[in-house]
Structures are given as structure tokens and as C-alpha cells.
Amino acid sequence: MLFKQKQADGTFTFFESDLNFDVDVATRATKDEEINYNLDKAKAQKINELNNFHDSKEVKYLTIKVGNLQTGIFVNQEYRYLIDEQRELLAIRKDAGETNPTWLYQNGITLPLDLKTLNLIRLYIGKLTDDNFRARSNNIKAINAFKTFEELDKFDIKTGYRINQILTF
């Protein structure tokens, strides 16, 4: 059963219990309050699903192809720092006189990536990250705006996401 308890500021806190309470401790929630409580709970679960999806490999993994070779990287903060560090090192090597410095990215397969390619990858990762964060934000707003369980059930949490991305050079 769902109960409500009046707080000092006049608002109500809702809680579930199998026990009965005295009226001065807590009262049963109305049918409408129970529906709204359950809808809010379902929205929280949907947002949790969305957050898990947002952090999944489907969203955070980028395949990079160079010629007939390919590898993948996770599009997260750690790899963005790694790519930024390698871009800086390649720029320094180029300034020091190397004519065509390359970074050999190792992830089971070695890909020769030059400074221009690393710059393009970094830009792509930034755009991909921005787009997917925007999709997450828009989806949370949509979920919170739903008024019925039917709307919530029909909503696809993948809406607006760019998933399973492949970058080819």
C-alpha cells in the first residue's frame, strides 16, 4: 500500500508499506496520487535504463578503419586525453623535423595514424560525444514530460543517438 506523510513544510512524502498506520502518522494515498507515484517510479526506471544505455559499448565505441585494417576505441574521457596527448607529441615530432610522424595505435591491430588523421578523429569524437549527450538530455526531458504509462512504454531510449559509429580513412 502507498502512504503519505505530511512534512513540516506542508509537502508530503510518499512511501510503500504493508503495515497500517494511525491517521496522525500517515494516511493512504489517493488513487491519483498512487498513479502519479507509480508513474514517477517508472520514469526513474526508464531514465536508469537510458543512463545504462548511454554508457554502453553501443554508444561509446568507435570503429576506426585505415585501408583494410580496423580497430576500435572507447569514446570516453581517458581515450580523448590519450588522443590529445598523442596529437601534441606528433606535433612536437613534426616541429622537430620528422617529415611524416605517425602514431601506431595498438589494440590487437596496429594502425598508422598521422597528425591530420588524429585531429580528425578527435574532432569526430567531440561531435559524437556532444550529439549523444544532447540525445540523452532530450530523452530525459521527454521521459519526464510523459503523462501516461503508455507513452513511457512506447518510448525508445535510443532516440537521437548515433550508435555503432565507423570512421574510415
Secondary structure, DSSP 8 states (H G I E B T S, - for coil): -EEEEE-TTS-EEEEE-SS---TTT-EE--HHHHHHHHHHHHHHHHHHHHHHHHTSHHHHEEEEEETTEEEEEE-SHHHHHHHHHHHHHHHHHHHTT-SS-EEEEESSSEEEEEHHHHHHHHHHHHHHHHHHHHHHHHHHHHHHH--SHHHHHH--TTTT---SEEEE-
